[in-house]
Amino acid sequence: MENSRTMFPFPYQPYNIQEQFMQALYGALEQGKVGIFESPTGTGKSLSLICGALSWLADHEERKRQEAAALLHDGEAALSASTDPSSTTSSSAEPDWITDFVQKKAERDLVSKLKNCEDDETFKLLQLSKEEKTEAPEHKEDEELIIAEYESDDELKGKSRFCVAEDDEDDELVEEHVTKIYYCSRTHSQLAQFVHEVQKSPFSKDISLVTLGSRQNLCINEEVRSLGSIQRINDCCMEMQKNKHEKQHHEEGVKRKRGPAKTVCPYNKTSALQQMRDVVLGTVHDIEQLLKLGRETHSCPYYATRLSIPPAQLVVLPYQMVLHEATRKAAGVQLKGQVVIIDEAHNLSDTLSCIHSAELNGAQLCRAHSQLTQYADHTFKHKSLIVMLLFLLGIEMLTINNFHFKAHIDNINLFKVLQKYFEKSMISRKLGGFVEKYAGSGVSLHTQTNTNKENRRIEGLNRYLQTLQISSPDQQGSVEADKVLSASPMMQVEGFLMALTNSNTDGRVVVHRQDNSVKFLLLNPAVHFTQVLKECRAVIIAGGTMQPVSDFKQELLFSAGVGEERITEFSCGHVIPPENILPLVLCSGPSGQELDFTFQNRDSPRMMDETGRILSNICNVVPGGVVCFFPSYDYSRRIIAHWEASGALSRLSNKKKIFQEPKKANQVEQVLSDFSRCIQRCALDGGGLTGALLFSVVGGKMSEGINFSDDLGRCVVMVGMPYPNIKSPELQEKMSYLDKHLPHVGGRSPGQALIENLCMKAVNQSIGRAIRHRGDYSSIVLCDRRYSRPATLSKLPTWIKARTSTHTSFGPAFAALRKFFLEKKQKQV
């Protein structure tokens, strides 16, 4: 079978760019590449990923079957030849029974290898339900910390196939993972959309797919779900697992400690989980269908999906379950020799940094210290763990080593502490009872005099923590504050301590006195991406807009040790005709005012008035919806207030109804619904209105993941360039790190390139909200003379850059805009 393909199963006749995409993807997977794939939204990227990747997987499995068959044939031929009487010489010194034994053993070994150690189903179930032996505690003083092992994330793993490890004297069973593709994306809604695309594909009947999610998304125990926060749900579920283990030991004759009966989850039974796993692997299910199936079978979808991982061919899961090592191991995800596809990966570097950063506020520090101190009085003989609860020193940016010294934890081995006290989150769960007992503010600091050296250090920490001001939450924020306070802070403490184990050069610790917080910043995301790149057969990084990719390759791939020869890039145009998009760069407005939205100029009344005139002219000729993006919430508020005072806002509202991006995320859906209905009404009978105008913010709630297709987004206006805050200590530290560790290219420092690229990535995401299918059309107006710079234009998506025209005066640009929509109107008649 050839190692390439030209034809792919597809639900309809694919576009040329989809065929090119699938061919490039197939080649990247076969050759074990790290691929950067860009395909604009509306070009069928998801289906191209599905059909290209699953075609490769089917061919790969067929090649393995053919190789196994050839090996079996060769083995049988060799055995047959060796038993042929003519091949046996009379001079053989070995007796016939020895020869016979060797031949039969070789045959048994060959058959065993080829049959993949398939075992009897009853045997599997018996092994799955078998209790593991608990290890004896090493130290008497810590025996209360030793929690009996129970079936948890990393212990209750699917064992659909078992084989005996060849070098294991005890014949321990280890699970076998088939060759599979891990597909991950940013949100559960994006994952659900991908699963729906699989269901529509030609592979829907043949592929074994499992969707993974958090307990919060997959739990069907209503009592647990009602706890609300993901941390409380996790803690309760894991406590039930422990109770289940203790109940089983009690039934086996082990004496149970006195106390009330402990709750176990009725949905976590091995036979039911096994039954649900088989159904999951037989038919493609999304999250909602998994929940429905779980209720019908009275089985936990969370654990059943984890049981399904080893035999599944396609595993759909959120970013963190692939990119965070501890989460990956807990979920039972094994990357060795597998394929990983990371979709919507335009912010992959930021995502990695965010996942591996950690923050603690003053309230969490005080509550953690209080709980741990009172717990230690009952349990610990050694109190070194308490000393690590940190004190704040003022607004500083510290290296990891400097923070260790200033927080007086430089003499503590964090690796040993994490291994001993936080392994499997033992201490976090053990403190669960203390959370309820010491509710409220959580501050109950000990003031008794201590004599030994260690306790004197704790006394100083106590005095410091008493100085932290924990303000009472106001009425409006009380619900959110209660949610934060009601959860144990020990998980946050564990995450922060884990972050401090990074290399000194890879991160910084930011200490803020004003808001009593301490934050770890990961400066080198490549350090946590390296293992993924090394273990996987191939990694595909895909997105609708991946430009600019230069910094992406430097920061994430080259820094992780990936050579240029392993990287392949693919970028395709859009499926729309070239005449369906009109990108314009405006260097000046209707009155001739130069458009320069730098920090020094953007607040001038002249600049704000000119922007209002530009929008007024656009609304005169653009039908339907216009979406206007501002560089920040602060600037959006100021310019809209200026227009309201000058009367410009009123004039705009005479042409289009005005909507604004809401402050709260749960209001976005309602605003979009009202925006859509208004445009539909205006298309029928606007009563003088030509549609609607939506004010939004770059990087806000509507700049990613929202579709302004057709009449919802006939024009996208970008006011200024959304550069990040250069005065941010975090950003300055990141720039400094890049300048020290990455090469300078084209006379510009890596730090400067970071600023440019962050800006243009945000621009590309915002302008990509329009044009969502082949028949769609839209205009894009970039209002700032700086967009005309060649270096800036080069960072636009290729399919947009090719059609972009720059205008130093407003007249010709406005004429081109009016002509564009007149032609579209004439075609519709």
Protein Blocks (a to p, Z undefined) as FASTA:
>chain_A
ZZbdfbdcdfbdcdfklmmmmmmmmmmmmnopacdddddehilmmmmmmmmmmmmmmmmm
mmmmmmmmmmmmmmmmmmmmmmpmklpcfkbcbdfklmmmmmmmmmmmmmmmmnoopacf
klmmmmmmpccdddddfblklmmmpccddddfklmccdfbccddfklmklpacddddddd
ddddfblklmmmmmmmmmmmmklmmpccdddddfklmpcbfklmmnopaklmmmmmmmmm
mmmmmmmmmmnopacdedddddddfklcfklmmmmmmmmmmpccdfklmmmmmmmnopaf
klmmmmmmmmpmbdcddfklmmpmklmmmnopafehpacddehkllmmmmmmmmmgccdd
fklmmmmmmmmmmmmmmmmmblklmmmpccdebjcdddfklmmmmnopmmpcfklmmmmm
mgghlmmmmmmmmmmmmgcjopacdfbdcfbfmlmmmmmmmmmmmmpccddddfklmmmm
mmmmmpcfklmmmmmmmmmmpcfklpccdddfklopaddddfblmlmmmmmmmmpmbdcd
ddfblcdfklmmmmmmmmnopafklpccdddddfbdfklpccdddfbdfkopacdfbfkl
mmpmklmmmmmmmmmmmmmmmghjaddddfbfklmmmmmmmmmmnommmmmmmmpccddd
dfbfklmmmmmmmmmmmmmmmmmonoopabdcddddehiaklgopacehjllmbccdehj
adddfklmklmmmmmmmmmmpcceehiafklmmmmmmmmmmmmmmmmmgojbfkbccddd
dddfklmpmklmmmpcfklmmmpccdfbfklmmmmmmmmmmmmmmmmZZ
